[in-house]
Amino acid sequence: MPEPRDRVAADEPRSPWLRGGFVLAAAFVGFVTVIGAALAVGSDPPGKDDTATPSRAPERRTSVPAADGGDCPELTDRAQDIPTAVPADVTWTLYGSVALPSSRAAGPAVTDDDVARCYARTPLGALLATSQISVRYLAAGDWREVARAQTVGAGRDAYIADRGEAERTAATDGATGAVHGQIAGFRFVTYHDTTAVIQTVWRFPDGRMQAATTTVLWRDGDWKLEYPADPAAPTPVDSLAGYTAWGGV
């Protein structure tokens, strides 16, 4: 894995998506090599949701005004205990070829094409938002919409601009295939009802595992992924010791 030119603190949010020896999407602006056609996750269209065994996707819900603003339905999850075991009543659905979790109680309550939004203001809601958004802003067919709607932070605009430019310049590079990770575990670093920092372990097809630390912020009635000015690289891990094993495949 290439080293970023500018190392940052270990608690900075990180993106888990690596492709071969370089970053799949422009998650680490300082050392992007190629994007191009490899941004499609697996062989299915990125915007297509296929159901993964044994789960089924939650039904799309009609939006109603939320108590704290926005147009999200009210969700029933109220638990403020940080999960230290596998969350109950979570289903897994394939997005492209990556299994993503959802919950009727904690979200996402609304899915508009590539944007899955409306999460409970709870630790589980934050965990689900982290899992969903961190994949969709990289793998979505309309990744710009996801990035603009569901990410915030000093690095967001640079990410959108640099990734767009990288896609244009990579169009003739002939990049094919994409190595994608699957969620394998998690642990909370910190949680507050306005900020959650979560470490997610991603397992790749060759058996490698990497821990990516991601921050979500409660903004405008929903959780948003924070994109810092200098994202850091994921950390290789050898086992799930210290993490809660969790995944859909």
C-alpha positions in Angstrom: 0.0 0.0 0.0 1.5 3.4 -0.9 2.3 5.8 1.8 0.6 9.2 1.7 2.9 12.1 1.2 1.5 13.9 4.3 0.9 11.7 7.3 -1.8 12.8 9.7 -3.0 11.9 13.1 -4.2 8.4 13.7 -7.6 9.6 14.7 -8.4 11.3 11.4 -11.2 9.8 9.3 -10.0 7.2 6.8 -11.4 5.7 3.7 -11.0 1.9 3.3 -11.1 1.5 -0.4 -7.8 0.4 -2.0 -7.4 -1.0 -5.5 -4.3 -3.1 -6.3 -1.4 -0.9 -5.1 -3.2 2.3 -5.1 -6.4 4.0 -3.9 -9.6 3.0 -5.7 -11.4 6.3 -5.4 -9.9 9.7 -4.7 -10.2 9.2 -1.0 -6.6 10.1 -0.3 -6.2 13.2 -2.4 -2.4 13.3 -1.9 -1.7 10.1 -3.7 -4.4 9.2 -6.1 -3.1 7.3 -9.2 -6.0 6.2 -11.3 -9.8 6.0 -11.0 -11.5 5.5 -14.3 -13.8 2.6 -14.9 -12.6 0.7 -11.8 -14.9 2.8 -9.7 -17.7 0.4 -10.5 -17.8 -2.1 -7.6 -17.8 -5.6 -9.0 -19.7 -6.3 -12.1 -23.1 -5.0 -11.2 -24.1 -1.4 -11.8 -23.2 0.6 -8.7 -26.7 2.0 -8.2 -28.3 -1.4 -8.2 -29.3 -2.9 -4.9 -29.4 -6.7 -4.9 -30.5 -8.6 -1.8 -27.8 -10.6 0.1 -28.6 -13.7 2.0 -30.1 -13.9 4.5 -31.4 -10.3 4.5 -33.8 -8.3 2.5 -33.7 -4.6 1.9 -36.0 -2.5 4.0 -39.0 -1.0 2.3 -38.7 2.5 1.0 -40.6 4.7 3.4 -42.7 7.8 2.6 -41.0 10.9 4.0 -42.7 12.9 6.7 -41.5 16.0 8.6 -39.0 15.1 11.3 -39.0 16.7 14.7 -35.5 18.1 14.3 -35.9 19.3 10.7 -35.5 17.7 7.3 -37.9 15.3 5.7 -37.0 12.1 7.4 -39.5 9.7 9.0 -39.3 9.3 12.8 -37.3 6.2 13.6 -38.0 4.0 16.7 -34.4 3.4 17.8 -33.7 5.4 21.0 -30.9 3.3 22.6 -27.9 5.3 23.6 -25.8 2.4 24.7 -22.7 1.9 22.5 -22.9 -1.5 20.7 -20.3 -4.0 22.0 -22.1 -7.0 20.4 -23.7 -7.7 17.0 -26.6 -5.2 16.7 -30.0 -6.9 16.6 -32.5 -6.6 13.7 -29.9 -5.5 11.1 -30.3 -6.7 7.6 -27.6 -6.8 4.9 -28.2 -5.8 1.3 -25.7 -5.9 -1.6 -24.9 -2.5 -3.1 -23.0 -3.5 -6.2 -21.0 -6.4 -4.6 -20.6 -4.8 -1.1 -22.9 -5.9 1.7 -24.3 -2.9 3.5 -26.3 -3.0 6.8 -29.7 -1.4 7.5 -32.3 -1.4 10.2 -36.0 -0.5 10.3 -35.5 1.0 13.7 -32.2 3.0 13.0 -32.0 3.6 9.2 -31.5 4.3 6.5 -35.2 5.1 6.4 -35.1 6.7 2.9 -33.2 5.6 -0.2 -33.2 7.9 -3.2 -31.2 6.1 -5.9 -27.6 6.2 -4.6 -28.3 8.3 -1.5 -29.3 6.2 1.6 -30.3 8.7 4.3 -32.3 9.3 7.5 -30.6 7.6 10.4 -31.5 7.5 14.1 -29.6 9.9 16.4 -28.2 6.9 18.3 -24.9 4.9 18.3 -26.5 2.3 16.0 -27.7 5.0 13.6 -24.2 6.4 13.5 -22.7 3.0 12.8 -25.2 2.4 10.0 -24.5 5.8 8.5 -20.8 5.3 8.6 -21.1 1.9 6.8 -23.5 3.1 4.1 -22.0 6.5 3.3 -18.4 5.5 3.3 -19.2 3.0 0.5 -21.7 5.0 -1.5 -19.7 8.2 -1.8 -16.9 6.1 -3.4 -18.8 3.5 -5.4 -22.1 5.2 -6.4 -22.9 5.8 -10.0 -23.7 9.4 -9.0 -21.0 9.7 -6.4 -21.1 13.5 -6.7 -24.7 13.6 -5.4 -23.7 11.4 -2.5 -20.6 13.4 -1.6 -22.5 16.7 -1.8 -25.5 15.4 0.2 -23.9 13.3 2.8 -20.3 14.4 3.4 -19.0 17.6 5.1 -15.6 18.9 6.0 -12.6 20.8 4.7 -11.6 18.2 2.2 -15.0 17.5 0.5 -14.8 20.1 -2.3 -11.2 19.1 -3.1 -12.2 15.5 -3.2 -15.0 16.2 -5.7 -12.8 18.3 -7.9 -9.7 16.0 -7.8 -11.7 12.8 -8.3 -13.6 14.4 -11.3 -10.3 15.4 -12.9 -8.8 11.9 -12.2 -11.7 10.2 -13.9 -11.3 12.4 -16.9 -7.5 11.7 -17.2 -7.9 8.0 -16.5 -10.5 7.4 -19.2 -7.9 5.9 -21.6 -5.7 4.1 -19.0 -7.6 0.8 -19.4 -8.0 0.2 -15.7 -10.1 -2.9 -15.1 -11.6 -4.7 -12.1 -11.9 -3.4 -8.6 -10.8 -5.0 -5.4 -13.5 -4.3 -2.8 -13.5 -4.8 0.9 -16.4 -6.2 3.0 -17.2 -5.0 6.5 -15.8 -7.5 9.0 -16.0 -5.7 12.3 -16.3 -2.5 14.2 -15.6 -0.6 17.4 -16.5 2.8 18.7 -13.7 5.2 19.5 -16.0 7.9 20.9 -19.7 8.7 20.7 -21.7 11.8 21.4 -25.1 12.6 20.1 -23.5 15.1 17.7 -20.3 13.2 16.8 -19.3 9.6 16.5 -15.9 8.2 15.7 -16.0 4.6 14.6 -13.3 2.1 13.5 -14.5 -0.3 10.8 -12.5 -3.4 9.8 -12.7 -4.2 6.1 -11.7 -7.6 4.8 -10.4 -8.0 1.2 -10.7 -11.0 -1.1 -7.0 -11.9 -0.5 -7.6 -12.1 3.3 -6.0 -8.7 4.1 -7.8 -6.7 6.7 -7.6 -2.9 7.3 -9.1 -0.7 10.0 -10.5 2.6 8.9 -11.4 5.3 11.4 -14.4 7.4 10.3 -16.2 10.3 11.8 -19.9 11.2 11.3 -21.4 14.4 12.5 -25.1 15.2 13.2 -26.0 17.9 10.8 -29.4 19.1 9.5 -31.3 16.3 11.1 -29.1 13.4 9.9 -25.6 11.9 10.2 -23.1 13.2 7.7 -19.6 11.7 6.9 -16.8 14.0 7.8 -14.2 14.4 5.0 -11.0 16.0 6.4 -8.5 18.1 4.5 -5.9 15.4 4.9 -7.4 11.9 5.1 -5.1 9.2 6.5 -4.4 5.7 5.3 -6.2 2.7 6.8 -4.2 0.6 9.3 -3.5 -3.1 8.5 -4.8 -5.5 11.2 -4.1 -9.1 11.7 -7.3 -10.2 13.5 -10.6 -8.9 14.9 -9.3 -9.0 18.4 -10.7 -5.9 20.1 -13.4 -5.5 17.5 -17.0 -6.7 17.3 -17.1 -9.2 14.4 -19.9 -8.0 12.1 -20.6 -8.5 8.4 -23.1 -9.5 5.8 -21.0 -11.9 3.7 
